[in-house]
């Protein structure tokens, strides 16, 4: 981007230097190609989901809010994914507790579906630059009552 500014400045100076007299008219054609580098920023309200299941088979919820910004060409996709960092910890600290996790997104471009514990899950998708704000509500259905904990990582990318 800096080299584009230098090129434009040099072209303007060259046109101005060609003729200082008032009666001189100078014209020039300047072609500038500007390639913006893709940039993203992401803020999430937390990194750990906490669920309190009071009865077996009951659904417990947890929500995280986000602010996602992207600078990208107009036709490029921007994708928000969530990745569990490990298995879910259940009552008594049991790792990989038997539970189903789903989500519902709130905001433009947000999706709904099931979370895969072994890989990233797309929770939002939109096109082009801008700032998006919203939240993801996670729903856990577990076979046993108790407190469940799941650390997650959100990733904003432009594939």
C-alpha positions as CSV (number, residue, x, y, z in Angstrom):
1,X,0.0,0.0,0.0
2,X,2.9,2.4,0.8
3,X,4.4,1.8,-2.7
4,X,1.0,2.6,-4.3
5,X,1.0,6.0,-2.4
6,X,4.6,6.7,-3.5
7,X,3.7,5.9,-7.1
8,X,0.7,8.2,-7.0
9,X,2.6,11.0,-5.4
10,X,5.4,10.7,-8.0
11,X,2.9,10.8,-10.8
12,X,1.3,14.0,-9.4
13,X,4.6,15.7,-9.0
14,X,5.7,14.8,-12.5
15,X,2.5,16.3,-13.9
16,X,3.0,19.5,-11.9
17,X,6.6,19.8,-12.8
18,X,5.9,19.6,-16.6
19,X,4.7,23.1,-16.8
20,X,4.7,26.0,-14.4
21,X,3.2,28.6,-16.7
22,X,-0.5,29.4,-16.4
23,X,-1.1,28.9,-20.2
24,X,0.5,25.4,-20.2
25,X,-1.9,22.6,-19.9
26,X,-0.6,19.1,-19.0
27,X,-2.5,15.9,-19.0
28,X,-1.4,12.5,-17.9
29,X,-3.0,9.2,-17.4
30,X,-2.1,7.5,-14.2
31,X,-3.0,3.9,-13.6
32,X,-2.9,2.6,-10.0
33,X,-3.5,-0.9,-8.9
34,X,-4.2,-1.3,-5.2
35,X,-4.2,-4.7,-3.6
36,X,-5.5,-4.6,0.0
37,X,-4.2,-7.3,2.3
38,X,-6.9,-9.3,4.0
39,X,-7.1,-8.5,7.7
40,X,-9.3,-9.9,10.5
41,X,-9.9,-9.1,14.1
42,X,-12.0,-11.1,16.6
43,X,-13.1,-10.4,20.2
44,X,-15.0,-13.1,22.1
45,X,-16.6,-12.7,25.5
46,X,-15.0,-15.9,26.9
47,X,-13.1,-19.1,26.1
48,X,-14.8,-21.6,28.4
49,X,-18.4,-22.8,28.2
50,X,-20.1,-23.7,31.5
51,X,-23.3,-25.8,31.6
52,X,-25.3,-26.8,34.7
53,X,-27.6,-29.7,33.9
54,X,-30.1,-30.1,36.7
55,X,-31.8,-33.3,35.5
56,X,-30.7,-36.2,33.3
57,X,-31.5,-35.5,29.6
58,X,-32.3,-31.8,30.3
59,X,-30.8,-29.1,28.0
60,X,-28.5,-26.5,29.6
61,X,-27.3,-23.4,27.7
62,X,-24.3,-21.1,27.6
63,X,-23.7,-18.2,25.3
64,X,-20.6,-16.2,24.1
65,X,-20.8,-12.9,22.4
66,X,-18.4,-11.8,19.6
67,X,-17.3,-8.9,17.5
68,X,-15.7,-9.9,14.2
69,X,-14.1,-7.5,11.8
70,X,-12.7,-8.2,8.4
71,X,-11.1,-6.3,5.5
72,X,-11.3,-8.4,2.4
73,X,-12.4,-8.1,-1.2
74,X,-16.2,-7.7,-1.7
75,X,-16.7,-11.3,-3.0
76,X,-14.5,-13.1,-0.5
77,X,-16.0,-15.3,2.3
78,X,-15.4,-14.6,5.9
79,X,-15.9,-17.7,8.2
80,X,-16.3,-17.9,11.9
81,X,-15.6,-21.3,13.4
82,X,-15.6,-22.8,16.9
83,X,-13.1,-25.5,17.9
84,X,-13.4,-27.5,21.2
85,X,-9.9,-27.5,22.7
86,X,-10.5,-30.9,24.3
87,X,-13.3,-33.2,25.3
88,X,-16.0,-31.9,27.6
89,X,-15.5,-32.3,31.3
90,X,-18.5,-33.7,33.1
91,X,-19.5,-34.2,36.7
92,X,-16.6,-35.1,39.0
93,X,-14.1,-34.1,36.3
94,X,-14.9,-37.0,33.9
95,X,-13.3,-36.2,30.6
96,X,-15.3,-36.8,27.4
97,X,-18.6,-37.0,29.2
98,X,-21.5,-38.4,27.1
99,X,-23.2,-35.3,25.8
100,X,-24.6,-33.7,22.6
101,X,-23.7,-30.1,21.9
102,X,-25.6,-27.9,19.4
103,X,-25.6,-24.2,18.7
104,X,-27.8,-21.3,17.4
105,X,-26.2,-18.1,16.1
106,X,-27.7,-14.7,16.5
107,X,-26.8,-12.0,14.0
108,X,-26.3,-11.6,10.3
109,X,-24.7,-14.6,8.6
110,X,-24.9,-16.8,11.7
111,X,-25.8,-20.5,11.5
112,X,-27.3,-23.3,13.6
113,X,-26.2,-26.9,13.9
114,X,-24.3,-29.5,15.9
115,X,-20.8,-28.9,17.3
116,X,-18.2,-31.6,16.3
117,X,-15.9,-32.3,19.3
118,X,-13.1,-33.6,17.0
119,X,-12.8,-30.6,14.6
120,X,-13.8,-27.0,14.0
121,X,-17.5,-26.2,13.3
122,X,-18.6,-23.3,11.1
123,X,-21.0,-21.1,13.2
124,X,-21.1,-18.0,10.8
125,X,-20.3,-17.1,7.2
126,X,-20.6,-13.8,5.3
127,X,-19.1,-12.0,2.4
128,X,-16.9,-8.9,2.2
129,X,-15.5,-6.4,4.6
130,X,-17.2,-5.0,7.7
131,X,-17.8,-5.5,11.4
132,X,-20.2,-8.2,12.6
133,X,-21.5,-8.6,16.1
134,X,-23.6,-11.3,17.5
135,X,-23.6,-14.3,19.8
136,X,-23.6,-18.0,19.7
137,X,-25.9,-19.9,22.1
138,X,-24.7,-23.4,22.9
139,X,-27.1,-26.1,24.0
140,X,-25.9,-29.2,25.9
141,X,-27.9,-32.3,26.4
142,X,-26.3,-34.7,28.8
143,X,-27.0,-38.2,30.3
144,X,-26.2,-37.1,33.8
145,X,-26.9,-34.1,36.0
146,X,-24.0,-31.9,37.0
147,X,-21.6,-29.2,35.9
148,X,-20.0,-29.5,32.5
149,X,-17.1,-27.5,31.2
150,X,-15.8,-27.1,27.6
151,X,-12.9,-24.8,26.6
152,X,-13.4,-23.5,23.1
153,X,-11.4,-21.4,20.6
154,X,-13.1,-19.2,18.0
155,X,-11.3,-18.6,14.7
156,X,-12.1,-15.9,12.1
157,X,-10.7,-16.7,8.7
158,X,-10.9,-15.7,5.0
159,X,-10.4,-19.0,3.1
